[in-house]
Amino acid sequence: MECATTVFTKKPDQDKIRLLLATSNISDVTASRSVLKSSAIQFDIDVATDAHAMLKKLHTKPFDVLMLDPGIISGDGFSLPEIIEAAGPDASTVLLVRAQGVRLPENVSDLSGAAMLSADTLRSEALPERIEECIAAASAARQGQVDAVLLPVAGATAPLFAPGSDRAYRIIIETLQEGIITVDSTGAILFTNNRVGDILGCDPDRLLGLNIGELIDADDAVLLETKMEEALRGSSARCELEISFPGAEPIAAMLSLHRIGDVGGSEGISIAIIDLSEEKRLRDELERLSITDSLTRLYNRRQLDRALQTEWQRAARYARSLSCLMIDIDDFKQVNDKYGHLAGDEILRQVAARIQNAVRETDFVARYGGEEFCVLLPETTIEGAFDLAVRIGAIIGAKPIDVGGRPLHITVSVGVGDFDRNDDAHAETLISRSDSALQMAKENGKNCVRAVRS
């Protein structure tokens, strides 16, 4: 029998060898992923654990090579020539042969376009090169350069079956709303149900052979490792963290971990995954609503009180500067009376936006009540706060506010106060000083800035 010497080259626009590994032996998947990941040759690896999944993938996307354990088509009514035909003329088929594996056709010439490779090679560092050789050999066979190619067959390896491979068990698992992942004691993924794919937005078979740690953000790695250790000791463990298919957007999830036995002869862990994305969104929205003013989207008075205590204590402890602005829209009642409350609401929204855009990210802007706004300015002297107040007044007064196609000129009065580190005043005193300064500004004719020093 001739040996193929054709050198395989990818298409110019193709960066990776597209590989479909069709086997129910998850330990083979794990081993081959590990070998191929460290190879200089790049692979895009997909996995199918039964004949129906394999055929579906062959019919929906192109592959350069199909590595097939013939055992997965045994008893399903499929023949090897049918599988090779389904793979298409551009895909090379590699049959993974075991010493105690399935019986292959006697006339191997019927399998033109297929190469045969020892399943043990999946664990060999030479696997990437062997795949390229098989692709080249199958290509040569299709072109009539050789009749068929068999590469050396080595001894069999003991398969590592994932819990859930039993058909009845699989049916039950697939009815659950939780995603189910089974891992061995090292975290290698041996089994997933389809719900995991729905949660992570990926083909669940693409997770097989990966490590669960690859789905977790590095910041959560220690937490997950701790929970896995708890589970292996026999304790039920739960944790909330973010999980994602590599390269995809993470989602919030609750993981429940439980020890299981008989995972390739050792202990393993079953991980139930509950998608918390919607729950987290609702929690975040409730939190936002509880601390913000619904009209202006600024912080509300309750959150201002919390921030005031925090910033006051920090300024007192570290002898830092802290200032405050109280801002009031001039003649707002007359605007409301003349143009209506909808116009007043629009003015409040636009004034709030102009104030927010004028300050730093570290500053704290809140709606104090009615047409009044409060700005806390950490690390800011009263001189710096006064300059900012003047700038805010100029920004608001410089451009009319459009209300229903009607431009309205709006001005504000601003009071400025600062932190007093020399007396025993309470945090609220800062607001009081700023409010006193605001009253001075309004009594001085409005549209101006006044300050009260500590």
Order of alpha helices (4+ residues) and beta strands (2+ residues): beta-alpha-beta-alpha-beta-alpha-beta-beta-alpha-beta-alpha-beta-beta-alpha-alpha-beta-beta-beta-alpha-alpha-beta-alpha-alpha-beta-beta-alpha-beta-beta-beta-alpha-beta
